Amino acid sequence: MALFGKRYVLLVLLFVSLTAIILLSLGRVPFYENGPVALWSSNVNSDQNSQQFADIYTFTHLIHGLVFYFFLWFFFREKLSPGARLALAVGIECAWEIIENTDFVIQRYREATISLDYYGDSVLNSLGDILACFLGFIAARKFPVWASIAFIILSELALLFFIKDNLTLNIIMLLYPIEAVKVWQAG
């Protein structure tokens, strides 16, 4: 972490702490309330999805970190230090976690996607998603570009195969829902 600078690590911790506070103020539950808290939930159709620390959608947040790294490196490598880019990436992810857990976006998920029973993330799950983004950013910085691209492609294909959903479809269905895709996902 010394590579990123102490002040940027502190800024990341501030962003994460503020995100947790804001999510709690939005009425998000701190953690899964209907049983034991776990590190992983693999069943996207259970009430533990988006409630435990990590779930199948955690892979999409790893992708966020990879994409944020390359985007910020490409556009800001001359202007921002690696630590500043890391803090900005985590800040963007924190902002998304807050936006994703507003009543407006939760309702949008219910209307436009197959997530009819989605009622938002627990704070624990949001923190897991932010950590996944952070780890994706670190991995993109450490490993060759081809490894990041391969991970993104393999993750998207695996998610599509196993749960009929992935980051690409999630974005499409939130912004421009396609009824045929929704029917296919439900079938």
C-alpha positions as a Markdown table, in Angstrom:
| # | Residue | x | y | z |
|---|---|---|---|---|
| 1 | Met | 0.0 | 0.0 | 0.0 |
| 2 | Ala | 3.0 | 2.3 | 0.4 |
| 3 | Leu | 3.1 | 2.4 | -3.4 |
| 4 | Phe | -0.1 | 4.4 | -3.4 |
| 5 | Gly | 0.7 | 6.8 | -0.6 |
| 6 | Lys | -0.6 | 7.0 | 2.9 |
| 7 | Arg | -2.9 | 10.0 | 2.2 |
| 8 | Tyr | -4.7 | 8.1 | -0.7 |
| 9 | Val | -5.1 | 5.0 | 1.4 |
| 10 | Leu | -6.7 | 7.2 | 4.1 |
| 11 | Leu | -8.9 | 8.8 | 1.5 |
| 12 | Val | -10.0 | 5.3 | 0.3 |
| 13 | Leu | -10.9 | 4.4 | 3.9 |
| 14 | Leu | -12.8 | 7.7 | 4.3 |
| 15 | Phe | -14.8 | 7.0 | 1.1 |
| 16 | Val | -15.6 | 3.4 | 2.3 |
| 17 | Ser | -16.6 | 4.7 | 5.8 |
| 18 | Leu | -18.8 | 7.4 | 4.4 |
| 19 | Thr | -20.4 | 5.0 | 2.0 |
| 20 | Ala | -21.3 | 2.6 | 4.9 |
| 21 | Ile | -22.8 | 5.5 | 6.9 |
| 22 | Ile | -24.8 | 6.8 | 3.9 |
| 23 | Leu | -26.1 | 3.3 | 3.1 |
| 24 | Leu | -27.2 | 2.8 | 6.7 |
| 25 | Ser | -29.0 | 6.2 | 6.5 |
| 26 | Leu | -30.8 | 5.0 | 3.3 |
| 27 | Gly | -32.2 | 2.2 | 5.3 |
| 28 | Arg | -30.0 | -0.6 | 4.0 |
| 29 | Val | -29.6 | -3.5 | 6.5 |
| 30 | Pro | -26.1 | -3.9 | 7.9 |
| 31 | Phe | -25.9 | -7.6 | 7.0 |
| 32 | Tyr | -28.1 | -10.7 | 6.2 |
| 33 | Glu | -30.8 | -10.8 | 8.8 |
| 34 | Asn | -32.5 | -14.1 | 8.1 |
| 35 | Gly | -29.8 | -16.5 | 9.3 |
| 36 | Pro | -26.1 | -16.7 | 9.7 |
| 37 | Val | -23.8 | -14.2 | 8.1 |
| 38 | Ala | -21.5 | -15.8 | 5.5 |
| 39 | Leu | -18.6 | -14.8 | 3.3 |
| 40 | Trp | -20.2 | -16.2 | 0.1 |
| 41 | Ser | -23.7 | -16.9 | -1.3 |
| 42 | Ser | -23.9 | -18.8 | -4.5 |
| 43 | Asn | -27.6 | -18.9 | -5.1 |
| 44 | Val | -28.8 | -15.9 | -7.0 |
| 45 | Asn | -32.4 | -16.9 | -6.4 |
| 46 | Ser | -32.1 | -16.9 | -2.6 |
| 47 | Asp | -32.8 | -14.1 | -0.2 |
| 48 | Gln | -29.0 | -14.2 | 0.6 |
| 49 | Asn | -28.1 | -12.8 | -2.8 |
| 50 | Ser | -26.8 | -9.3 | -2.4 |
| 51 | Gln | -26.9 | -9.8 | 1.4 |
| 52 | Gln | -23.8 | -11.8 | 2.2 |
| 53 | Phe | -20.3 | -10.4 | 1.9 |
| 54 | Ala | -19.8 | -11.8 | -1.6 |
| 55 | Asp | -22.0 | -13.4 | -4.2 |
| 56 | Ile | -21.8 | -14.3 | -7.9 |
| 57 | Tyr | -22.2 | -10.6 | -8.8 |
| 58 | Thr | -18.9 | -9.9 | -6.9 |
| 59 | Phe | -17.2 | -10.9 | -10.2 |
| 60 | Thr | -18.8 | -7.9 | -11.9 |
| 61 | His | -17.3 | -5.6 | -9.3 |
| 62 | Leu | -13.8 | -7.1 | -9.9 |
| 63 | Ile | -14.5 | -6.1 | -13.5 |
| 64 | His | -15.3 | -2.6 | -12.4 |
| 65 | Gly | -11.9 | -2.4 | -10.8 |
| 66 | Leu | -10.1 | -3.6 | -14.0 |
| 67 | Val | -12.1 | -1.2 | -16.2 |
| 68 | Phe | -11.6 | 1.7 | -13.9 |
| 69 | Tyr | -7.8 | 1.1 | -13.8 |
| 70 | Phe | -7.5 | 1.1 | -17.5 |
| 71 | Phe | -9.8 | 4.0 | -18.0 |
| 72 | Leu | -8.1 | 6.2 | -15.4 |
| 73 | Trp | -4.6 | 5.1 | -16.6 |
| 74 | Phe | -5.4 | 5.9 | -20.2 |
| 75 | Phe | -6.9 | 9.4 | -19.5 |
| 76 | Phe | -5.1 | 10.5 | -16.4 |
| 77 | Arg | -1.7 | 8.7 | -16.1 |
| 78 | Glu | 0.1 | 12.0 | -16.7 |
| 79 | Lys | -2.1 | 14.0 | -14.3 |
| 80 | Leu | -2.8 | 11.7 | -11.4 |
| 81 | Ser | -0.5 | 9.5 | -9.4 |
| 82 | Pro | -1.4 | 5.7 | -9.0 |
| 83 | Gly | -2.7 | 6.5 | -5.5 |
| 84 | Ala | -4.9 | 9.3 | -6.7 |
| 85 | Arg | -6.3 | 7.0 | -9.5 |
| 86 | Leu | -6.9 | 4.2 | -6.9 |
| 87 | Ala | -8.8 | 6.7 | -4.7 |
| 88 | Leu | -10.8 | 7.9 | -7.6 |
| 89 | Ala | -11.7 | 4.4 | -8.7 |
| 90 | Val | -12.8 | 3.5 | -5.2 |
| 91 | Gly | -14.7 | 6.8 | -5.0 |
| 92 | Ile | -16.6 | 5.9 | -8.2 |
| 93 | Glu | -17.4 | 2.5 | -6.9 |
| 94 | Cys | -18.6 | 3.9 | -3.6 |
| 95 | Ala | -20.8 | 6.4 | -5.5 |
| 96 | Trp | -22.3 | 3.5 | -7.5 |
| 97 | Glu | -23.0 | 1.5 | -4.4 |
| 98 | Ile | -24.9 | 4.4 | -3.0 |
| 99 | Ile | -26.8 | 5.1 | -6.3 |
| 100 | Glu | -27.5 | 1.3 | -6.8 |
| 101 | Asn | -29.2 | 1.2 | -3.3 |
| 102 | Thr | -31.5 | 4.1 | -3.8 |
| 103 | Asp | -35.2 | 3.4 | -4.0 |
| 104 | Phe | -35.2 | 4.6 | -7.6 |
| 105 | Val | -32.6 | 2.2 | -8.8 |
| 106 | Ile | -34.0 | -0.7 | -6.8 |
| 107 | Gln | -37.4 | -0.1 | -8.4 |
| 108 | Arg | -35.7 | 0.1 | -11.8 |
| 109 | Tyr | -34.1 | -3.3 | -11.3 |
| 110 | Arg | -37.5 | -4.8 | -10.4 |
| 111 | Glu | -39.2 | -3.3 | -13.4 |
| 112 | Ala | -36.5 | -3.7 | -16.1 |
| 113 | Thr | -34.7 | -6.9 | -15.2 |
| 114 | Ile | -35.4 | -10.3 | -13.9 |
| 115 | Ser | -34.5 | -9.2 | -10.3 |
| 116 | Leu | -38.2 | -9.0 | -9.3 |
| 117 | Asp | -37.3 | -9.7 | -5.6 |
| 118 | Tyr | -34.3 | -7.4 | -5.4 |
| 119 | Tyr | -34.6 | -5.2 | -2.4 |
| 120 | Gly | -31.1 | -3.7 | -2.3 |
| 121 | Asp | -27.7 | -4.7 | -1.0 |
| 122 | Ser | -26.8 | -5.1 | 2.7 |
| 123 | Val | -24.0 | -2.8 | 3.8 |
| 124 | Leu | -21.8 | -5.8 | 4.2 |
| 125 | Asn | -22.4 | -6.8 | 0.6 |
| 126 | Ser | -21.7 | -3.3 | -0.6 |
| 127 | Leu | -18.4 | -3.3 | 1.3 |
| 128 | Gly | -17.6 | -6.6 | -0.3 |
| 129 | Asp | -18.3 | -5.1 | -3.7 |
| 130 | Ile | -16.1 | -2.1 | -3.0 |
| 131 | Leu | -13.3 | -4.5 | -1.9 |
| 132 | Ala | -13.7 | -6.5 | -5.1 |
| 133 | Cys | -13.4 | -3.3 | -7.2 |
| 134 | Phe | -10.3 | -2.4 | -5.2 |
| 135 | Leu | -8.8 | -5.8 | -5.8 |
| 136 | Gly | -9.6 | -5.6 | -9.5 |
| 137 | Phe | -7.8 | -2.3 | -9.7 |
| 138 | Ile | -4.8 | -3.7 | -7.9 |
| 139 | Ala | -4.8 | -6.8 | -10.2 |
| 140 | Ala | -5.0 | -4.7 | -13.3 |
| 141 | Arg | -1.9 | -2.7 | -12.1 |
| 142 | Lys | 0.0 | -5.9 | -11.3 |
| 143 | Phe | -0.8 | -8.3 | -14.1 |
| 144 | Pro | -0.4 | -7.9 | -17.9 |
| 145 | Val | -3.3 | -6.4 | -19.9 |
| 146 | Trp | -4.1 | -9.7 | -21.6 |
| 147 | Ala | -4.8 | -11.3 | -18.2 |
| 148 | Ser | -7.3 | -8.5 | -17.4 |
| 149 | Ile | -9.0 | -8.9 | -20.7 |
| 150 | Ala | -9.1 | -12.7 | -20.4 |
| 151 | Phe | -10.6 | -12.4 | -16.9 |
| 152 | Ile | -13.3 | -10.0 | -18.1 |
| 153 | Ile | -14.2 | -12.2 | -21.1 |
| 154 | Leu | -14.2 | -15.4 | -19.1 |
| 155 | Ser | -16.2 | -13.9 | -16.2 |
| 156 | Glu | -18.8 | -12.4 | -18.5 |
| 157 | Leu | -19.2 | -15.7 | -20.4 |
| 158 | Ala | -19.3 | -17.8 | -17.2 |
| 159 | Leu | -21.9 | -15.5 | -15.6 |
| 160 | Leu | -23.9 | -15.6 | -18.8 |
| 161 | Phe | -23.8 | -19.4 | -18.8 |
| 162 | Phe | -24.5 | -20.0 | -15.1 |
| 163 | Ile | -26.9 | -17.3 | -14.2 |
| 164 | Lys | -28.0 | -15.8 | -17.6 |
| 165 | Asp | -26.8 | -12.4 | -16.4 |
| 166 | Asn | -23.5 | -10.5 | -16.4 |
| 167 | Leu | -22.2 | -6.9 | -16.2 |
| 168 | Thr | -22.9 | -6.2 | -19.9 |
| 169 | Leu | -26.5 | -7.4 | -19.7 |
| 170 | Asn | -27.0 | -5.7 | -16.4 |
| 171 | Ile | -26.1 | -2.3 | -17.9 |
| 172 | Ile | -28.2 | -2.9 | -21.0 |
| 173 | Met | -31.2 | -4.0 | -19.1 |
| 174 | Leu | -31.0 | -1.0 | -16.7 |
| 175 | Leu | -30.6 | 1.6 | -19.5 |
| 176 | Tyr | -32.6 | 0.1 | -22.3 |
| 177 | Pro | -34.5 | -3.0 | -21.3 |
| 178 | Ile | -35.1 | -5.6 | -24.0 |
| 179 | Glu | -38.2 | -7.7 | -23.4 |
| 180 | Ala | -36.7 | -10.7 | -25.3 |
| 181 | Val | -33.7 | -10.7 | -23.0 |
| 182 | Lys | -35.8 | -10.5 | -19.9 |
| 183 | Val | -37.9 | -13.5 | -21.2 |
| 184 | Trp | -34.8 | -15.5 | -22.0 |
| 185 | Gln | -33.3 | -14.7 | -18.5 |
| 186 | Ala | -36.5 | -15.7 | -16.8 |
| 187 | Gly | -36.8 | -19.0 | -18.8 |
